[in-house]
Each structure stands twice: as C-alpha cells, then as structure tokens.
Amino acid sequence: MLIYGHYDVQPPDPLELWQTPPFEPVIRDGRLIARGSTDNKGQIFAHVVGVEKTLQSKGDLPVNVIFLVEGEEETGSPHLEDFLRKHQAALAADIVVISDTGMVAPGVPTFTYGLRGILCLEVRLTGPAVDLHSGIFGGSVANPAMVLVELLAKLHDEHGKVAVPGFYDRVKPLESWERERWATLPFNDQAWLRTTGAPALYGEEGFSNLERVWARPTAEINGLGSGYQGEGPKTIVPSRATAKLSFRLVPDQDPTELCGIISKFLTQNCPPTVAVDVIFQHQGKPYLVELGSPFGQAAQRALEKTFGQPVAFIREGGSIPITQSFKDVLNLDTLLLGLALPDAKAHSPNENFPIENTKMKKYVALFVSFVLVFSTGPAFAGFIDTLKGLIPGHHEQPVKQRAHARTKSRSNPNKGDQPAENPSPNAEASPAAEESPAPSPVPVPSAEPSVDNNQPAAADQSPKPVSTQVTLQSSTATAPSVAIDPPPLY
C-alpha cells in the first residue's frame, strides 16, 4: 500500500486575519491551529503515527507500506510524475491511500470518489512603457487596469456560466443517482453561507450549491495587481496590469486543451491598445475512482462498520493532481479517505485540525477495520495521544518545540522540524453540522465500495512490511474518462 501526502503549504497571507501566528501551532477549543494542520501535515501525520502504533502493539504490519510525501503539491506537483516513472519498481503497490480530503460532517463516514482538476494562468497587460501622469496623458492612451477588468468581465455570462467558447464541450453530465444522493447529504445552503461569511451564495444557474462545487467547472480570479496601492492618491495611468486566474475542471475536461482555448479567448478579446501575455502556471486533470472495485468496496465496508451508518459518497471541488499520475504511471487507483471537517479553513487564515472531537476518534476503528491496506486505525488515536502527551492539561499551549522533537523520533515525512502552521479558527460550525446534526442515511447505490476487514486483495500473502519514506515534489495529473455507476450494495 502506498500512502501519499504533502508537507508544503499555501502562503499564510493575509497575516492580519490569523488569531495566532500561522507557523506556531496552538491547540484551542479542540483544534490544532496552524498553517498546514489540515492541508496536509495533520492528516499525513495521522498515518505515520498509525503505522508506529501498529508496529509497537503488533510487531508487524498486515501489508507492505510505502510513504510518499512531497513538497510541491500546492504548486501542481511538477516533478513527482518523473520520479514515479524513474522508480516504478520501488513504488510497486496495489492501492494508493490519501487523506487530503474531508468529511461532510462530524461522524459521517465519507468516501470521496471524484476531484476537480485545475488550470492556473496569469494574464499580463502592458500599456505605456512607464506609469504616466493621468492629467497630462490620461485619455490619450489605454489604461491597462481598465482594459484588464473589462477583459475579465467577459469570462462569465449573466447566468454565471463561463463564456469561453468550447469550455463545456467535454463536461461529463451528472448521473441521476449522484444528484439524488447529494440532495440527502447533511448540508444546507444557509449553514454553508455562514461558513463562508459571504453575504449571499452565487453560481451557475440550474444547479444546486453542492453540484456547482463538486461537479461543475469554474473560472476564478485569484488576484489582481496594477498601479498605485499605497495610502493616499497617486494620479497615474499604470504601465501594467496582471491577474492570476484558476479554472477548476471536471471530468472529462482536459487542462492542456483548455489552456489553448482560454489563452486564445483572452488574446482575441484584448484590444490592440495594450500588449497581452498569457502565462501558463500549472495544471492537473480531474479524477474519478471506480467505486465498485474490490478496494473501493473494502473502504465502504470499513467506513460503514466504523460509523454505524451509510457512507456519504461525494466528489470534492479541490484538486490533487497526483491521483491521475498514480493511475497513468503506476496503474494504481486512489482511495480518498479524509479526516478534515468542513470548517477546517484550509488555504485560509486560522486553518485548523480537530484533536478532541470524539467522533473523529472513530477513525481508529475505521483504519483498524481497513485491514485491506494496513491497520491505520491507531493513526488518528495515536495522533491525538501524541499531542496530548506534548501538551498535558493545557488547552491553548504552543506545541512547536516539543512536537518537533517527537516527530523527529519517527520516520515522519513531515520532517518534524516544521510543525503545522495554523492559527486558531473561529470555531464556526461546519455547514454540514449546523444544518443537520444527525444526517439522514445515504442510500448505497449499486457500485459503491465496501471494505471488509478480513477481505483485502492479496491480503492472504502476508507480505513482510516494508516501510519506505520518500520526500519529494510531485507531478501533474491526468483525467480519467470513466462511467460512474451507482455504488452497489455489498
């Protein structure tokens, strides 16, 4: 079994919105607050501790284990695919397990079977050679900032759809069973809205909020820059204007194809009064896993056995580009079994990871049940025990130095020298939890995974454990075109 994670994180900005320093972990209200605590240091560390605790208690692991932990996931894993190709023999496995996703609500077993892909571009417009006096030159040359906002406004139509011709040509429609199941999940729009802090929800017409986030493509402006940004006025016509754009993609969209389509659209819609450059940054294809595979069925049975209720089958709006590279290069499917809650604030100020949440402790039983891969069950429990040992009886104590010492003692791909960096969150209730504390059971369609503790693929071979840690940088992914059938009742 190959366990993948990453230790790199998003920039902590804006720093002024953190309640505690982002790279000095603090435990508050049952959450570990720091940049990277959920995405992805806390989640991969749970696996590391799970292996450690299993070896301590059992003396062995039920299967061979490889840890592959990289430092470039947040930039699209540009080098990991080459590494996979060069080390295919050393990385041979039966399945990949990743905990870099989430649960729909506390205590709700969640199987993520799909991820959106991503394409990131930067648009640069250049007008005059230097910033010009707006009184002397204003009205005689084009203002790149004005041209840029007009250009970006053309990305969407009045119905919230992306207006780039050809953008939706390869979009795979939702299956009817997906729409039906997602409608039963413990989410409500008002709880979701409270989590965002926005004044109102918005999106493509004709789709529910979850459908927009999980199964529809988007175009987003991630950042804008032009002209004077200091205090007080400075009357200029700026020389340049830039925008950073990201496009979340769904099966069966191809980021390579769309890069050309979008670049052409931006170039053709830009007037000749400014020069335009569209710069590619990184990409990753969407991903879908086969729910009815033996490994998928094993995961389903373990989740149901652990939580005592039907599994929530979801896609997620985020991207893990390496999942498709595992499929393309190593011919391995990936199981996405997340530990994060909806209000984890990943990529945001006050990112956090749950410590004392008793429902999350069920992951102990889950991974113990998941004998198919290995007894990761002690993972989350061990993670909690470790942190308790570091901070006995203290509710809000920095854990940086002692966490560092502990993590060094185990083969931790996190390299114990970098504690998770998270400030303390405003313990907002997760959208899922607020809307319906007791989620209604999600019926299991005819193709869903189930995992039996005692039915691992090739588990009867009892291989000797091999724990290999690899820390590197990863690659771009590719999207599968698979028909999604409803998960079968096992």
N, C-alpha and C positions, 0 to 999 in steps of 0.2 A: 504494500500500500504506500502511495506517495502522498505525503501531506504538504500542501503548499501554503505559504503565507508571505507577507512582506513587512519589512520594518521601516520603510520610508514613509513619510507623512506629507500631508499638504502644508503649505505655509500657514502660520498661525494668524496672520492678519485677518481682521483688524484687532490689534493687541488691546486696544482700549475697551473692547467688549468682553474680555476674559475677566472672570471673577477672581482667578488665581493665575500665577504665572504659568503659561502653557507647557513649559518643559520642566516643571517642578510638581510631580504628581501629588495630589492631595485626595484623601478619602473624606467625602462629605455626604451625609444622607444616604449611605449605602452605595455610593457611586465613586469610582476612581476617576478623577477629573484630570485630564492632561491631553495634549495633542497626541493622537495615535493610540489612545487607550482602547478604543473600539476598532479603529481602522489603521493598523490591524494587529498591533502589538498584543493587546489583551487576549484576542481570540487565538492567535497562534501560540501564545504562551500557555494557554489552557491545554493545548495538545502536548506541548513539551512536558508540562508537569504531569499530564495523564500518563505518558509513557514512563516517566520517572517513578510515579507511584505504583504503576503496574509492575515494573521490574522489582521494586522494593518488596511488594507484597507477594508476587507470584514467582519471581525469579526468572521470568521469561515472558515473551510476547507471543500471542497466537499466530502472528504472521510477521513477515519481514517488513520493516518500516524504513522509509526514506523521508527525511526532512529536506525540503527545497524552499529556502527562504531568501528572497531577493530584496534589492534596494531601489528598484526603478519602476515599480508597479504604477505609481501615481503619474508617471510620465509615459505610460503605454508600454512598459517592458521592452525597450528597443533592442536589448541584447540577449534576452533569455532564450528566444527561439533558436538562435545559433548555438547556444550552449546545449539545448536539448538535442540538436542534430549531432553535435560532436560527442555526446555522452549517452547515446541511446541505450547501450548495453548496461551501463551503470545505473540508469534510471528505469530499467525494465520493471514494470509493476502490472497489477490487474485493475486498479482503480485509483483515481485521484480524489482526495477529500480536501475541501476548502471551507473554512469558517471565516468568511468575509462578507456575510450577508446577515439577515436579521430574522426575527420572529414577528408575526403580525400583531402579537400582544403577549404580555406576560403569561407563561404557562400554556401557550397554544403551540403544539408541535407544528413546525413549518418546514416544508420541503420546497426549496426554490429550484424550479426546473428550467428557468429561462432568464437571460440577462440581455439588456440592450447593448448594442455596440456603440462606438463613439468615433467621431471625426473632429479634430481640432484644427482650426485655421486662424491665421492672423491677416487682417486687411490693413494695408498701409497706403494712405493717400498723401501725395506731395504736391503742393502748390508752389508758392514763391520760394526762392532759394533760402530766405530767412524770414523771420517774423517781421511784418510790416506795420507801420503806423496806420491805424484804422481811419484816421482823419485824412491823411494825405493820399492813401492808396485804396481805402475802402470803397467798394463799388466799381473798381476798375479791374480787379482780379477775383477769381473764385476763392471762397473761403473753404479750405479742406474740411474743417469741422462741420460746416453746414452741408457740404456735399456728402460727407460720411453718414450723418444722421438720416439724410434723405435716402441714401442708398440702403441703409439697414432697414428703414421702414418698409422697403419693398420685399423683405424676406417673408412677410406674412400677409394674408388677405384679411378681410373684415370678419371672417368666420374663425379665425385662429389657426388656419391651415398654413403650412409652409408653401409659399407661392413660387418656388423654384420649379420650372417645368421638368418633369421626369422624376421628381423627388420621391413620389409614391409608387412608381411603376412596379417595384419589386416587393412592396409591403405585403406580408402574408396576413390574410384576414384572421381575426379571432375565431376560434371554434365556438360553437354554441355552448358546449359544456363548460368552457372556460368562463364565459360571461355569466352563466348561471351560478357557477361555484363562487366566483369572485363576489357576486352580489350577496352571498351568505356570510362573507367574512366579517369579523368584528371591527369594521371600520365605519365611521360615519364622517360626512363631509365637514361638519362643524368642529368635531374633535381634531380632524386633520388641519383645518384652518387655524385653530387655536395653537397648534404646534408650530405652524409656520410664522405666526404673528402678522400675516398679511391681512389687509382689510377685506379681501374677497378672493374666492377661487376664480381661476381663469383657465381656459384651454380650448382645444379643438371641439367644435360643436358636434353633437351626435354621439358622444362617448362619455361614460362615467369618469369620475376622477381617477379611480384605480386603472381603468382601461387606458386613459391618457398617459399615466405614469409608467405602466408596465408593458403596454403593447402598441403604443403609437410613437412615431418618431417626432423629434422636436428640433428647433433651431433656437439657440440661446446666445445672447450677448453676455460674455463673461467679464468684459472690462472695456472701458473707453478711455482714450487719452488724447488731449490736444490742448494747445495754448497754455495760458497762464493759470496756475492752480493755487497761487498764494493768497494771502489776505489782501483785501482792498482791490481796486480796479487796476487793470493794465490794458489799455486800449490798443489792441493789435489785431491784425489778420494773421492767424497762425500759419506757420510754414507747413506743418504736417498734422495728420490725424490718424489714429490707429484704433482698431477694435480687435478684441480677441473673441472668437466665436467657437462654440461647440455644438455639434449635431449628434443627438442620441438617436441611434438607429435600431431597427427591429428586423427580425427575420423577414425576408431574405435579402435585405439591402446590403450592398457591397460598398464599404467606405472608399475603396480605391476608385470605383466607378463614380461615386458621388463627389469625390474630391474634384474631378474634372468637370462634372456638371455644375457644381456650385461655383467653382472658380470662373467658369465661362459666364454664368449668370451675373456675377458681381462685376466682371470686366465689361460685359456688354452694356450693363446698366449704369456704368460710371461715365460721366460726361468727359469730353476731351480737355476740359479746362483744368484737370488735375491728372497726375500720373497715378496709376494704381498698381499695387503689387499684392498678390495673394500668396501667402507663405504657408505651406503645409507644416504642421507641428507633430501630431501623432494620431494614430487610429487603432481601432480594434473592432472586429466583427461581432455581430450578435451571436448568442449561444443558446441552444436548446438541448436538453438531455432527454434520452429515451426513458420515460417513466416506467415502462413495463419490463425493463431489463432485470436480470437477477439481482444485481447490485441495487438498483432502484427499489425493487420490491423488498429487499432486505432493509433498506433505510426506512421504508414506510412502516414495516412491522416493528422495528425498533422504536420509532417515534410514537406509534400508537400504544405499544406496550408500556412505554415510559410515562406518557402523559395521560393515558386512560381515556382518550377521546380521539375522534377522527383527525387526520392530518390535514392541515391547510396547504393546498397546493398553489403556489404563487409564482409569478415571474417578478423580477425586480427591475427598477429603472436604471440602476447603476451598471457599470461595466467592469468585467475582469477579463481583459483581452487574452490572457494566457490560457484560458479554458479551451479556446479553439485550437491554440497551438499544441496543447496536450493531445488533442484529437488528431490533428493533422500530422504531427511529428511522431508521437509515441503511440498513436491509436488507442488512447485512453479516454474514457468518459470521466466526467467530474461530478461528484456529489457535493451539493452546496448546502451545508447544514450550519446555519448561522446562530450566533449567540447574542447578537445585538438587539436592543429594543428600539422601537420607532423614534423615541426621543433621545437617541444617543448623540445627536448633534455632530455626526461625522462631517468633516470638512468645514465645520463651523466653530465659532468660539464656544468654550465650555464643553468640548467633546467629553463624553463620559462612558464608563463601562460599569454594569451592575455588579456589585460584590455580595451584598447580603440578601438579595432577592431570593426568597426561599423557593419560588417556582423555578428560577433559573438553575437551582441546585439539582433539578431533575435531570440535567444533562449528565450527571453522574450515572444515573441508571440508564440513560439513553445510550451512552457510549460503552457501558459495560455490556448492554444488550447487543450492541453492534459488533458482535464477535467476528462478523464477516471481515472487518478490517483489522481492528485490534481493540483492546479494552481501553478506549479513551475515556471511559466513564469517569475514572478518577480525575480526569483532566480539570473540569471546572471546579470540582470539590477541592482538588489539590491546589488550584489557583487561589481559591478562597482561603484555604488553610495557610498557604504561604503568606498571603497578605496579612492575615490575622496574626501570624507569627511575627511579622515585621512591625505591626502596629498594635500590640496588645492593649485593648481597652481604650484606644484613642479614636475619636470619631472624625477628627479633621487634622491629621498629622501628616506632614510631608513624608514621602516614602522613598525619596530619591536615593540616598546613600545606601541604606540597608537593602533596598530592592536590588541595587546594583551588585552588592556583594552576593546576594542569594542567587541571582540569575547567572553569575559567573560560574557557580559551582555545578551547574548542569549544562549539558550541551545545548545551549539556548541560541537559536539562530537570531534571536533578538540582540545578541551581544550585550549582555547585561549592562554595558556601560551607558546605554541610552534608555533611561526609564521612560515609560509612556509619558507623553506630554499632554496633559489635559487639565484645563481649568474646571472649576466646579460649575455644573449646569444649574439652570433654574429648573428645579425639579418639576417640570411641566409633565402632566400626564400624557402618556402616549396617545396618539389619535385612536389607536385600536382600543386601548384600555378604557379610555374615557367613554367611548361610545357604547360599549357593551362589555362589562367586566366578565360576563360569562358568555363567551362566544358560542353561537349555535354550531352544532357539529357540522362539519363539511362532508357531504356525501362523497364516497370514494368512487370515481369514475372507473371505467374499465381499462386502465392502463397504468395504474399508479404503482409506485414502488412499495415494497414491503420487505422488511428485513428480518429474518429470523436469526436470533442469537446463534442458533446452532446450525444454520444453513449457509455458511459462507461459501462463495465459489472457491473451490480448490482448498477449502479450509482443512480437509482431511489429510492434506500433505504435511501438516505440522512443520512448516519450514522453520529453521533456526532464525531468530531475529537478527536483522542487520540494521543498525541504526546509523544512517549516513546523513550528515548535515552539510548542506550546500548553501552558501550565502552568495547571491549574485544579483544580477539585474535581468529583467525579463523581456518578453517579446510582444509583438503584436499578434492579434488573434484573427481567426477566420470564421465566417459564419456558416453553420450547417443548414441545409435545406431539409428539414425533417417534418413529416406529417405528425402532428400531435394528436394522438388518440386519447380519449378519456382514460384515466388510470383504472385498471381492472381491480375488482375486489379480489383479494388473495384468499 
